[in-house]
Amino acid sequence: MKKIAYYITAHGYGHGTRSCDILNALHNAAPDVPIIVKTDLPLAFMQSRLPASIEIRAGAFDVGLIQKDSIQIDLDASIAAVEALYAREDELIQQEQRIMEEEGVGIVVADIPAIPLAAAQRNGLPNIATGNFGWDWIYADLVRHDPRWQTYANKFRTVYAETDLLLRQPFAEPMAAFPNQINLPLLAKPGTDRRSFIAGLTGANPKNKWVLLSFTSLDLGIPALENLSHLHGCDVFSVDPLEWLDSTVRCIHRSAASFADILASMDVVVTKPGFGIVSECIANNKPIIYTSRENFVEYPILVEGIEKYCRNVFIPGHELYSGNLARALTEAESAPNPPGTIARGGAEIAAKQILQRGLA
């Protein structure tokens, strides 16, 4: 039986979150079809979201952007890493061509590195991209900082233009490089409220307001953590790898509960606009307190999604980094209901498209 090879950028957990939604839909629709996932996202993160029958292998085929934390980008480190990776472009493409042949891969899906798509194209395999932005679009915006970005924007655009199909997710830029596109509705699904279990696990008071700091990393100093400890009637949580030892922020490990269930158990989420967390807050009807992001061209699109589909409050960076959440938490209590609704079931539609092309 032909295999599905699914490649995921390690740029952010949101890519992994939405890819796991599709991978689970694939497994549910065709449990006997073997799937290989290649990514440099943490193994524990992927295993917490996928059935054991889906094979996960390490592999990096794009850089995305190097971040100082979940909010700040290091552009100098990013261009250096992109140049180093693409110095091996031909080697990596040929490596994946061989693996695809040896493993009997029948279709390649990518969110949203170009190198695996190029390998599939050279092997004559069906190839599908999925995402809400392309790296060509991200990198083209960075040319104003450094003209070297143009070379890599062009490389991605060239491969994207030869890709068979784009499964375009919500909160997306036009992704004009892809000639054939299908627009998907929301992929994320609501979790299960496990407040009693989490209270027993962490010692939190289930009668308090539960606040989730949803970041992969966040550089909070001791004064900020002290301010968080003084929030009246609140328990503050994080999910690993975000953890501050010897603080009152209660870190929940992914092995203890799924992120969807953790989020479903919270009262409010403090985060930056990212595809995964915005989608899951919509799916779970949770208010978002969101902050700004520098050098993220997709930021306005994601904020538009937040304002249309979520109860929301904006928190300036200086308030977040000082741990002064009281104002935003008070405003979130009376935030109006969102003006719009969004269709669901995107993961199942994506799985159907992949299976139709991969098993034909």
One Martini backbone bead per residue (centre of mass of N, CA, C, O) as a GRO file, in nm:
protein
  360
    1MET     BB    1   0.096   0.036   0.022
    2LYS     BB    2   0.072   0.352  -0.003
    3LYS     BB    3   0.220   0.644   0.117
    4ILE     BB    4   0.223   0.913   0.343
    5ALA     BB    5   0.392   1.226   0.320
    6TYR     BB    6   0.447   1.451   0.603
    7TYR     BB    7   0.539   1.795   0.614
    8ILE     BB    8   0.673   2.002   0.890
    9THR     BB    9   0.724   2.281   1.015
   10ALA     BB   10   0.919   2.431   1.300
   11HIS     BB   11   0.834   2.731   1.350
   12GLY     BB   12   0.549   2.627   1.480
   13TYR     BB   13   0.285   2.491   1.655
   14GLY     BB   14   0.056   2.557   1.449
   15HIS     BB   15   0.149   2.363   1.229
   16GLY     BB   16   0.111   2.109   1.404
   17THR     BB   17  -0.181   2.136   1.487
   18ARG     BB   18  -0.312   2.133   1.199
   19SER     BB   19  -0.176   1.874   1.101
   20CYS     BB   20  -0.305   1.690   1.317
   21ASP     BB   21  -0.591   1.727   1.226
   22ILE     BB   22  -0.544   1.593   0.949
   23LEU     BB   23  -0.413   1.327   1.041
   24ASN     BB   24  -0.658   1.229   1.203
   25ALA     BB   25  -0.852   1.229   0.963
   26LEU     BB   26  -0.695   1.023   0.800
   27HIS     BB   27  -0.702   0.792   1.006
   28ASN     BB   28  -1.014   0.774   1.026
   29ALA     BB   29  -1.065   0.726   0.711
   30ALA     BB   30  -0.760   0.552   0.683
   31PRO     BB   31  -0.610   0.334   0.896
   32ASP     BB   32  -0.428   0.158   0.673
   33VAL     BB   33  -0.271   0.409   0.599
   34PRO     BB   34   0.042   0.500   0.575
   35ILE     BB   35   0.231   0.735   0.788
   36ILE     BB   36   0.472   1.000   0.738
   37VAL     BB   37   0.643   1.215   0.959
   38LYS     BB   38   0.822   1.531   0.902
   39THR     BB   39   1.000   1.689   1.178
   40ASP     BB   40   1.122   1.942   1.434
   41LEU     BB   41   0.926   1.894   1.622
   42PRO     BB   42   0.847   1.785   1.909
   43LEU     BB   43   0.776   1.469   1.991
   44ALA     BB   44   0.581   1.513   2.230
   45PHE     BB   45   0.386   1.694   2.081
   46MET     BB   46   0.305   1.492   1.859
   47GLN     BB   47   0.222   1.249   2.045
   48SER     BB   48  -0.015   1.415   2.191
   49ARG     BB   49  -0.186   1.419   1.888
   50LEU     BB   50  -0.117   1.117   1.802
   51PRO     BB   51  -0.118   0.821   1.688
   52ALA     BB   52   0.103   0.551   1.703
   53SER     BB   53   0.076   0.470   1.387
   54ILE     BB   54   0.223   0.733   1.340
   55GLU     BB   55   0.510   0.823   1.193
   56ILE     BB   56   0.799   0.986   1.343
   57ARG     BB   57   1.035   1.215   1.200
   58ALA     BB   58   1.322   1.371   1.163
   59GLY     BB   59   1.310   1.706   1.000
   60ALA     BB   60   1.461   1.974   0.797
   61PHE     BB   61   1.320   2.207   0.522
   62ASP     BB   62   1.303   2.463   0.701
   63VAL     BB   63   1.307   2.772   0.898
   64GLY     BB   64   1.168   3.031   0.868
   65LEU     BB   65   1.188   3.179   1.188
   66ILE     BB   66   1.383   3.328   1.422
   67GLN     BB   67   1.315   3.332   1.773
   68LYS     BB   68   1.339   3.479   2.082
   69ASP     BB   69   1.030   3.453   2.097
   70SER     BB   70   0.688   3.450   2.038
   71ILE     BB   71   0.730   3.772   1.938
   72GLN     BB   72   1.038   3.773   1.856
   73ILE     BB   73   1.265   3.846   1.593
   74ASP     BB   74   1.565   3.713   1.427
   75LEU     BB   75   1.682   3.819   1.131
   76ASP     BB   76   1.982   3.745   1.120
   77ALA     BB   77   1.948   3.446   1.198
   78SER     BB   78   1.750   3.373   0.974
   79ILE     BB   79   1.924   3.422   0.717
   80ALA     BB   80   2.154   3.236   0.799
   81ALA     BB   81   1.981   2.973   0.812
   82VAL     BB   82   1.876   2.977   0.523
   83GLU     BB   83   2.149   2.969   0.380
   84ALA     BB   84   2.244   2.702   0.505
   85LEU     BB   85   2.018   2.522   0.401
   86TYR     BB   86   2.034   2.608   0.084
   87ALA     BB   87   2.320   2.485   0.042
   88ARG     BB   88   2.145   2.186   0.057
   89GLU     BB   89   1.914   2.156  -0.146
   90ASP     BB   90   1.991   1.925  -0.343
   91GLU     BB   91   2.055   1.714  -0.130
   92LEU     BB   92   1.765   1.710   0.000
   93ILE     BB   93   1.605   1.637  -0.246
   94GLN     BB   94   1.753   1.370  -0.311
   95GLN     BB   95   1.699   1.234  -0.043
   96GLU     BB   96   1.383   1.238  -0.070
   97GLN     BB   97   1.361   1.082  -0.329
   98ARG     BB   98   1.476   0.818  -0.220
   99ILE     BB   99   1.276   0.776   0.011
  100MET     BB  100   1.019   0.770  -0.157
  101GLU     BB  101   1.100   0.520  -0.315
  102GLU     BB  102   1.169   0.319  -0.079
  103GLU     BB  103   0.875   0.368   0.075
  104GLY     BB  104   0.627   0.409  -0.119
  105VAL     BB  105   0.530   0.684  -0.202
  106GLY     BB  106   0.216   0.851  -0.316
  107ILE     BB  107   0.222   1.120  -0.129
  108VAL     BB  108   0.265   1.478  -0.075
  109VAL     BB  109   0.275   1.681   0.223
  110ALA     BB  110   0.286   2.045   0.301
  111ASP     BB  111   0.379   2.251   0.606
  112ILE     BB  112   0.546   2.470   0.386
  113PRO     BB  113   0.770   2.330   0.241
  114ALA     BB  114   0.957   2.298  -0.066
  115ILE     BB  115   1.151   2.052  -0.084
  116PRO     BB  116   0.943   1.815  -0.083
  117LEU     BB  117   0.789   1.914  -0.331
  118ALA     BB  118   1.028   1.896  -0.526
  119ALA     BB  119   1.074   1.593  -0.494
  120ALA     BB  120   0.796   1.503  -0.593
  121GLN     BB  121   0.812   1.637  -0.871
  122ARG     BB  122   1.064   1.473  -0.970
  123ASN     BB  123   0.892   1.191  -0.912
  124GLY     BB  124   0.583   1.228  -0.998
  125LEU     BB  125   0.417   1.321  -0.748
  126PRO     BB  126   0.179   1.392  -0.561
  127ASN     BB  127   0.122   1.742  -0.447
  128ILE     BB  128   0.060   1.909  -0.127
  129ALA     BB  129  -0.048   2.206   0.013
  130THR     BB  130  -0.065   2.363   0.349
  131GLY     BB  131  -0.218   2.678   0.456
  132ASN     BB  132  -0.200   3.054   0.522
  133PHE     BB  133   0.103   3.065   0.415
  134GLY     BB  134   0.389   3.168   0.243
  135TRP     BB  135   0.732   3.210   0.229
  136ASP     BB  136   0.728   3.410  -0.002
  137TRP     BB  137   0.562   3.628   0.148
  138ILE     BB  138   0.736   3.665   0.397
  139TYR     BB  139   1.013   3.725   0.252
  140ALA     BB  140   0.928   3.964   0.074
  141ASP     BB  141   0.885   4.157   0.323
  142LEU     BB  142   1.209   4.137   0.410
  143VAL     BB  143   1.364   4.298   0.188
  144ARG     BB  144   1.367   4.576   0.342
  145HIS     BB  145   1.600   4.459   0.535
  146ASP     BB  146   1.704   4.233   0.310
  147PRO     BB  147   1.787   4.135  -0.015
  148ARG     BB  148   1.834   3.821   0.033
  149TRP     BB  149   1.531   3.729   0.050
  150GLN     BB  150   1.457   3.712  -0.254
  151THR     BB  151   1.579   3.441  -0.330
  152TYR     BB  152   1.381   3.273  -0.137
  153ALA     BB  153   1.116   3.367  -0.244
  154ASN     BB  154   1.166   3.251  -0.529
  155LYS     BB  155   1.203   2.954  -0.457
  156PHE     BB  156   0.924   2.907  -0.341
  157ARG     BB  157   0.752   3.009  -0.580
  158THR     BB  158   0.846   2.798  -0.787
  159VAL     BB  159   0.735   2.548  -0.638
  160TYR     BB  160   0.443   2.633  -0.585
  161ALA     BB  161   0.369   2.657  -0.897
  162GLU     BB  162   0.403   2.316  -0.915
  163THR     BB  163   0.173   2.256  -0.738
  164ASP     BB  164  -0.116   2.083  -0.743
  165LEU     BB  165  -0.217   2.172  -0.438
  166LEU     BB  166  -0.411   2.392  -0.229
  167LEU     BB  167  -0.489   2.396   0.120
  168ARG     BB  168  -0.666   2.662   0.227
  169GLN     BB  169  -0.668   2.832   0.508
  170PRO     BB  170  -0.757   3.018   0.734
  171PHE     BB  171  -0.623   3.321   0.762
  172ALA     BB  172  -0.531   3.425   0.461
  173GLU     BB  173  -0.347   3.471   0.213
  174PRO     BB  174  -0.362   3.441  -0.126
  175MET     BB  175  -0.146   3.247  -0.250
  176ALA     BB  176  -0.066   3.305  -0.568
  177ALA     BB  177   0.144   3.078  -0.650
  178PHE     BB  178  -0.104   2.895  -0.648
  179PRO     BB  179  -0.306   2.764  -0.902
  180ASN     BB  180  -0.442   2.547  -0.695
  181GLN     BB  181  -0.745   2.582  -0.494
  182ILE     BB  182  -0.872   2.511  -0.157
  183ASN     BB  183  -1.103   2.609   0.071
  184LEU     BB  184  -1.103   2.600   0.420
  185PRO     BB  185  -1.226   2.542   0.701
  186LEU     BB  186  -1.219   2.481   1.011
  187LEU     BB  187  -1.016   2.249   1.194
  188ALA     BB  188  -1.080   2.279   1.474
  189LYS     BB  189  -1.160   2.133   1.794
  190PRO     BB  190  -1.310   2.072   2.071
  191GLY     BB  191  -1.266   2.018   2.389
  192THR     BB  192  -1.239   1.890   2.721
  193ASP     BB  193  -1.346   1.947   3.027
  194ARG     BB  194  -1.071   1.922   3.300
  195ARG     BB  195  -1.075   2.081   3.574
  196SER     BB  196  -1.062   1.870   3.800
  197PHE     BB  197  -0.804   1.734   3.710
  198ILE     BB  198  -0.621   1.991   3.709
  199ALA     BB  199  -0.660   2.063   4.002
  200GLY     BB  200  -0.534   1.798   4.112
  201LEU     BB  201  -0.257   1.832   3.964
  202THR     BB  202  -0.194   2.159   4.063
  203GLY     BB  203  -0.381   2.302   4.300
  204ALA     BB  204  -0.605   2.449   4.189
  205ASN     BB  205  -0.877   2.671   4.185
  206PRO     BB  206  -1.187   2.616   4.039
  207LYS     BB  207  -1.311   2.912   4.130
  208ASN     BB  208  -1.123   3.046   3.970
  209LYS     BB  209  -0.956   3.219   3.740
  210TRP     BB  210  -0.841   3.091   3.431
  211VAL     BB  211  -0.506   3.142   3.298
  212LEU     BB  212  -0.357   3.127   2.975
  213LEU     BB  213  -0.023   3.102   2.868
  214SER     BB  214   0.018   3.107   2.510
  215PHE     BB  215   0.345   2.997   2.475
  216THR     BB  216   0.656   2.884   2.397
  217SER     BB  217   0.786   3.172   2.468
  218LEU     BB  218   0.866   3.393   2.763
  219ASP     BB  219   1.028   3.690   2.884
  220LEU     BB  220   1.006   3.670   3.221
  221GLY     BB  221   1.055   3.825   3.503
  222ILE     BB  222   1.035   3.852   3.835
  223PRO     BB  223   0.836   4.096   3.849
  224ALA     BB  224   0.622   3.966   3.664
  225LEU     BB  225   0.571   3.712   3.838
  226GLU     BB  226   0.477   3.870   4.082
  227ASN     BB  227   0.231   3.999   3.950
  228LEU     BB  228   0.086   3.732   3.885
  229SER     BB  229   0.062   3.641   4.193
  230HIS     BB  230  -0.146   3.909   4.247
  231LEU     BB  231  -0.389   3.798   4.115
  232HIS     BB  232  -0.712   3.817   4.178
  233GLY     BB  233  -0.873   3.516   4.154
  234CYS     BB  234  -0.616   3.366   4.015
  235ASP     BB  235  -0.498   3.124   3.779
  236VAL     BB  236  -0.185   3.041   3.631
  237PHE     BB  237  -0.092   2.910   3.307
  238SER     BB  238   0.100   2.652   3.141
  239VAL     BB  239   0.277   2.493   2.865
  240ASP     BB  240   0.483   2.289   2.760
  241PRO     BB  241   0.791   2.463   2.760
  242LEU     BB  242   0.646   2.668   2.950
  243GLU     BB  243   0.855   2.760   3.232
  244TRP     BB  244   0.855   2.866   3.587
  245LEU     BB  245   1.045   2.830   3.830
  246ASP     BB  246   0.941   2.938   4.133
  247SER     BB  247   0.637   2.984   4.058
  248THR     BB  248   0.277   3.035   4.016
  249VAL     BB  249   0.300   2.904   3.754
  250ARG     BB  250   0.118   2.641   3.603
  251CYS     BB  251   0.251   2.358   3.467
  252ILE     BB  252   0.145   2.169   3.187
  253HIS     BB  253   0.176   1.859   3.064
  254ARG     BB  254   0.116   1.692   2.768
  255SER     BB  255   0.088   1.403   2.905
  256ALA     BB  256  -0.173   1.482   3.084
  257ALA     BB  257  -0.294   1.670   2.845
  258SER     BB  258  -0.452   1.807   2.610
  259PHE     BB  259  -0.465   2.112   2.475
  260ALA     BB  260  -0.769   2.123   2.420
  261ASP     BB  261  -0.845   2.055   2.717
  262ILE     BB  262  -0.700   2.283   2.855
  263LEU     BB  263  -0.846   2.513   2.709
  264ALA     BB  264  -1.141   2.421   2.789
  265SER     BB  265  -1.062   2.481   3.111
  266MET     BB  266  -1.057   2.776   3.057
  267ASP     BB  267  -1.135   3.134   3.063
  268VAL     BB  268  -0.853   3.251   2.946
  269VAL     BB  269  -0.635   3.386   2.682
  270VAL     BB  270  -0.287   3.447   2.651
  271THR     BB  271  -0.150   3.592   2.345
  272LYS     BB  272  -0.058   3.546   2.020
  273PRO     BB  273  -0.105   3.575   1.689
  274GLY     BB  274  -0.201   3.248   1.591
  275PHE     BB  275  -0.334   2.999   1.425
  276GLY     BB  276  -0.382   2.780   1.643
  277ILE     BB  277  -0.498   2.953   1.881
  278VAL     BB  278  -0.726   3.086   1.730
  279SER     BB  279  -0.872   2.828   1.644
  280GLU     BB  280  -0.911   2.708   1.938
  281CYS     BB  281  -1.072   2.945   2.054
  282ILE     BB  282  -1.305   2.921   1.862
  283ALA     BB  283  -1.380   2.620   1.917
  284ASN     BB  284  -1.398   2.700   2.253
  285ASN     BB  285  -1.500   2.984   2.324
  286LYS     BB  286  -1.246   3.185   2.384
  287PRO     BB  287  -1.100   3.439   2.519
  288ILE     BB  288  -0.874   3.698   2.396
  289ILE     BB  289  -0.547   3.802   2.485
  290TYR     BB  290  -0.365   4.023   2.280
  291THR     BB  291  -0.066   4.087   2.106
  292SER     BB  292   0.200   4.201   1.953
  293ARG     BB  293   0.395   4.176   1.635
  294GLU     BB  294   0.704   4.170   1.492
  295ASN     BB  295   0.753   4.101   1.161
  296PHE     BB  296   0.439   4.013   1.098
  297VAL     BB  297   0.251   4.004   0.817
  298GLU     BB  298   0.003   3.821   0.942
  299TYR     BB  299  -0.121   3.981   1.177
  300PRO     BB  300  -0.377   4.128   1.056
  301ILE     BB  301  -0.526   3.866   0.977
  302LEU     BB  302  -0.549   3.746   1.264
  303VAL     BB  303  -0.694   3.986   1.393
  304GLU     BB  304  -0.941   3.969   1.218
  305GLY     BB  305  -1.023   3.690   1.328
  306ILE     BB  306  -1.052   3.767   1.623
  307GLU     BB  307  -1.266   4.004   1.582
  308LYS     BB  308  -1.482   3.811   1.438
  309TYR     BB  309  -1.461   3.520   1.641
  310CYS     BB  310  -1.378   3.678   1.917
  311ARG     BB  311  -1.330   3.743   2.221
  312ASN     BB  312  -1.154   4.061   2.297
  313VAL     BB  313  -0.816   4.181   2.395
  314PHE     BB  314  -0.575   4.423   2.420
  315ILE     BB  315  -0.212   4.394   2.486
  316PRO     BB  316   0.052   4.542   2.558
  317GLY     BB  317   0.377   4.458   2.588
  318HIS     BB  318   0.439   4.604   2.860
  319GLU     BB  319   0.219   4.454   3.020
  320LEU     BB  320   0.304   4.165   2.971
  321TYR     BB  321   0.618   4.188   3.060
  322SER     BB  322   0.507   4.290   3.361
  323GLY     BB  323   0.233   4.129   3.449
  324ASN     BB  324  -0.018   4.332   3.365
  325LEU     BB  325  -0.348   4.184   3.355
  326ALA     BB  326  -0.594   4.316   3.494
  327ARG     BB  327  -0.726   4.493   3.282
  328ALA     BB  328  -0.772   4.276   3.063
  329LEU     BB  329  -0.940   4.082   3.240
  330THR     BB  330  -1.172   4.278   3.293
  331GLU     BB  331  -1.246   4.328   2.991
  332ALA     BB  332  -1.306   4.028   2.915
  333GLU     BB  333  -1.572   3.996   3.079
  334SER     BB  334  -1.715   4.232   2.866
  335ALA     BB  335  -1.680   4.114   2.604
  336PRO     BB  336  -1.805   4.086   2.311
  337ASN     BB  337  -1.949   3.921   2.090
  338PRO     BB  338  -1.896   3.798   1.804
  339PRO     BB  339  -2.000   3.876   1.469
  340GLY     BB  340  -1.899   3.588   1.378
  341THR     BB  341  -1.888   3.289   1.178
  342ILE     BB  342  -1.752   2.950   1.127
  343ALA     BB  343  -1.681   2.696   0.955
  344ARG     BB  344  -1.649   2.345   0.965
  345GLY     BB  345  -1.436   2.061   0.866
  346GLY     BB  346  -1.142   2.087   0.730
  347ALA     BB  347  -0.994   1.817   0.788
  348GLU     BB  348  -1.186   1.630   0.626
  349ILE     BB  349  -1.148   1.765   0.353
  350ALA     BB  350  -0.845   1.726   0.334
  351ALA     BB  351  -0.840   1.418   0.354
  352LYS     BB  352  -1.005   1.361   0.101
  353GLN     BB  353  -0.809   1.493  -0.101
  354ILE     BB  354  -0.560   1.320  -0.037
  355LEU     BB  355  -0.686   1.038  -0.090
  356GLN     BB  356  -0.775   1.081  -0.381
  357ARG     BB  357  -0.473   1.136  -0.485
  358GLY     BB  358  -0.311   0.892  -0.334
  359LEU     BB  359  -0.530   0.639  -0.423
  360ALA     BB  360  -0.573   0.646  -0.746
   0.00000   0.00000   0.00000
